[in-house]
Amino acid sequence: MPIDSLETLRDRLRIFADERDWNKFHTPKNLSMALIAEAAELIEHFQWVEGDSSHLLEDTTRLAVEQELADILIYLVQISDKLGIDLLQAAEAKIEINAKKYPADKVRGSSKKYTEYEND
């Protein structure tokens, strides 16, 4: 069955973990620690690359980055599943929060944190 949605991915991950009796290890704490470890592995691929060229990856590096991103997504989906969080709904709510914190007319072209300009 092809994975065409977060729900399908969640269901595949549930089956995968059930078949291996891994759910006893898949606590939010353990999954979040695994997610951070995978994020650190992702960072390693960009550690000494110039920012402007960080999107120009060699094929082997690109494949490794793809696999790290997949690991991160898998752990993220598993954590949200364990906690009953709808990731798409949470993302939509967070985008709304960010839109208020970072209004386009105030922050266009700036990398400042909202606390640096909110009183301007």
C-alpha positions as CSV (number, residue, x, y, z in Angstrom):
1,M,0.0,0.0,0.0
2,P,1.6,3.3,-1.1
3,I,2.0,6.0,1.6
4,D,-0.1,8.9,0.4
5,S,-1.0,10.7,3.6
6,L,0.2,11.1,7.2
7,E,-2.6,8.8,8.3
8,T,-1.4,6.0,6.0
9,L,2.2,6.5,7.2
10,R,0.9,6.4,10.8
11,D,-0.9,3.2,10.1
12,R,2.1,1.6,8.4
13,L,4.3,2.6,11.4
14,R,1.8,1.1,13.8
15,I,1.8,-2.2,12.0
16,F,5.6,-2.2,11.7
17,A,6.0,-1.6,15.4
18,D,3.3,-4.2,16.3
19,E,4.9,-6.9,14.2
20,R,8.2,-6.4,16.1
21,D,6.7,-5.9,19.6
22,W,8.4,-2.5,19.7
23,N,5.6,-0.4,21.2
24,K,6.9,-1.0,24.7
25,F,9.9,1.0,23.6
26,H,8.0,3.7,21.7
27,T,7.3,6.1,24.4
28,P,7.1,9.8,23.6
29,K,10.3,10.3,25.6
30,N,12.2,7.6,23.7
31,L,10.8,8.7,20.3
32,S,11.7,12.3,21.0
33,M,15.2,11.4,21.9
34,A,15.5,9.3,18.7
35,L,14.1,12.2,16.7
36,I,16.8,14.5,18.1
37,A,19.5,12.0,17.3
38,E,18.3,11.8,13.7
39,A,18.2,15.6,13.5
40,A,21.8,15.7,14.6
41,E,22.7,13.1,11.9
42,L,21.0,15.4,9.4
43,I,23.0,18.4,10.5
44,E,26.3,16.5,10.0
45,H,25.7,16.6,6.3
46,F,25.7,20.4,6.3
47,Q,28.2,21.1,9.1
48,W,31.0,22.5,6.9
49,V,29.1,23.4,3.8
50,E,28.7,27.1,2.9
51,G,25.2,28.3,3.4
52,D,24.7,29.5,-0.1
53,S,25.7,26.1,-1.6
54,S,24.0,23.8,1.0
55,H,21.3,22.9,-1.5
56,L,23.9,21.6,-4.0
57,L,24.3,18.0,-2.7
58,E,26.2,15.2,-4.3
59,D,24.0,12.2,-5.1
60,T,25.3,10.1,-2.2
61,T,24.9,13.0,0.3
62,R,21.5,13.7,-1.1
63,L,20.4,10.1,-0.5
64,A,21.8,10.2,3.0
65,V,19.9,13.5,3.7
66,E,16.8,11.9,2.3
67,Q,17.1,9.0,4.6
68,E,17.7,11.2,7.7
69,L,14.6,13.3,6.8
70,A,12.6,10.1,6.5
71,D,13.8,9.0,9.9
72,I,12.8,12.4,11.4
73,L,9.4,12.2,9.8
74,I,8.8,8.7,11.0
75,Y,9.7,9.6,14.6
76,L,7.6,12.8,14.4
77,V,4.6,10.8,13.2
78,Q,5.1,8.2,15.9
79,I,5.3,10.8,18.7
80,S,2.2,12.6,17.5
81,D,0.4,9.3,17.2
82,K,1.3,8.3,20.8
83,L,0.2,11.7,22.1
84,G,-3.0,12.0,19.9
85,I,-1.8,15.1,18.1
86,D,-3.0,15.8,14.6
87,L,0.1,17.1,12.9
88,L,-1.6,18.9,10.1
89,Q,-4.0,20.7,12.4
90,A,-1.1,21.6,14.8
91,A,1.0,22.9,11.8
92,E,-2.0,25.0,10.6
93,A,-2.4,26.5,14.1
94,K,1.3,27.2,14.3
95,I,1.4,28.9,11.0
96,E,-1.4,31.2,12.2
97,I,0.5,32.0,15.4
98,N,3.6,32.7,13.3
99,A,1.7,35.0,11.0
100,K,0.7,37.1,13.9
101,K,4.2,37.1,15.4
102,Y,5.8,37.8,12.1
103,P,3.5,40.1,10.0
104,A,4.9,40.3,6.5
105,D,4.9,44.1,6.4
106,K,7.2,44.2,9.4
107,V,9.5,41.4,8.8
108,R,10.0,41.1,5.1
109,G,13.7,40.4,4.4
110,S,14.6,40.3,8.1
111,S,15.8,37.3,10.2
112,K,15.2,39.1,13.5
113,K,13.2,37.3,16.2
114,Y,9.7,38.8,16.8
115,T,10.8,40.1,20.2
116,E,13.3,42.3,18.4
117,Y,10.8,44.3,16.5
118,E,7.4,43.8,18.2
119,N,7.5,47.2,19.8
120,D,8.5,49.1,16.7
